[in-house]
Amino acid sequence: MFRLGVVDHVRLNLEHASQNYTVHAKAADRLAARTSSVRIGVLVLLGAATGAAMLNLIQPGRPVQITAAIAVLLAFGAHAAYIAFDFEGRVDAHRACAHRLWQVCDRYRSLLAEIEDGLLDRASILQRRDELSAQVQAAYDQAFALDQRAYEALREIPDEDTREADAGTEFAIARSGDSAAAPSAHPSR
């Protein structure tokens, strides 16, 4: 078992909250781009359906009617899928979660600065650390209730930033051999 001090635990919690902030901010950006693409696609399909309907008024014929019907069907299907996948709700959930995590990260940095300046006693540090851990958990309370499996899968995707942060975490843990022991070796996400 390795030894982990309170300050090291606060730093690890800050790292994990920062990583989760990055994951949710990237997910919100990716889903927002996908939302725009789907909207443009539906608009193009509606334009084609409108054009085919107008052409049918000018020059009626079976091929034009079939084209109009297919374009309307595709536009309806694309819009129904857009509503069913709730891209906007997911974007909002990821943005809200990222925003809350950013605020918690700022509070962690503030706590670390106050610790560094010697402004807090051990009991205050432990109380603030526990409050911040609860705030991180609260950031996830209602944001992903309907899409929990997708959220968990997203959190587990390793990228370059996460691998670098994990390497830094391992270094911090190895370095903390002379720190005071703490019961929690790994902060909850």
C-alpha positions, -999 to +999 in steps of 0.1 A: +000+000+000+013+035-007+009+066+014-011+095+002-013+128+020-044+151+022-028+176-001-020+149-026-055+137-024-068+172-031-045+174-061-057+140-074-093+151-070-086+183-089-069+163-117-099+140-120-124+168-119-103+186-146-102+155-168-140+150-164-145+187-173-125+182-205-144+150-214-178+168-210-167+200-228-154+179-258-186+159-258-207+190-258-187+204-287-189+172-307-227+168-301-233+205-310-215+200-343-235+168-350-267+187-341-258+214-367-251+188-393-285+170-387-303+203-388-287+212-421-295+178-435-332+181-425-333+216-441-318+202-473-343+174-474-372+198-468-359+220-496-358+190-519-393+180-509-406+216-514-389+218-548-404+185-559-438+196-547-435+229-566-424+210-597-454+187-593-477+217-594-461+231-625-456+198-644-476+170-627-463+135-632-457+102-614-419+105-611-422+140-596-448+128-571-426+099-561-396+122-557-417+145-535-430+117-514-395+102-509-380+136-500-408+142-475-405+108-460-367+112-456-371+147-441-397+133-416-374+104-407-344+126-402-363+150-380-379+121-360-344+106-354-331+141-344-359+143-318-355+107-306-317+110-301-323+144-282-290+159-294-299+193-279-307+178-245-274+159-245-255+191-255-272+210-226-265+182-201-228+180-211-224+218-210-241+221-177-220+193-162-188+209-176-198+242-162-203+228-127-171+209-129-152+240-140-165+258-109-155+229-087-120+229-102-117+266-095-126+259-059-101+231-057-074+255-070-084+280-044-082+254-017-047+244-028-036+281-028-050+286+007-032+254+018+000+266+002-003+300+020-009+282+053-043+299+058-062+267+068-058+242+096-061+204+090-098+202+100-107+230+076-088+214+048-106+180+054-140+197+056-134+217+023-120+186+005-151+166+015-174+194+004-157+197-029-159+159-034-197+161-027-200+190-053-183+169-079-208+141-073-236+166-073-225+177-108-237+143-121-268+139-101-294+148-127-275+156-158-273+121-173-302+101-157-316+089-191-283+084-208-262+070-180-246+041-200-235+064-228-221+088-202-201+061-185-188+048-218-177+083-227-159+088-193-139+056-199-125+065-233-088+072-229-073+100-249-038+116-250-047+142-223-061+114-200-030+092-205-007+122-197-027+130-166-026+094-155+011+094-158+013+126-137-010+110-111+013+079-109+043+102-104+024+121-076+015+088-059+051+075-061+064+108-048+040+108-018+058+079-001+068+102+028+033+119+032+008+111+059-014+081+052-049+086+039-077+060+038-087+067+002-062+058-025-083+068-055-108+096-055-143+088-068-152+101-102 
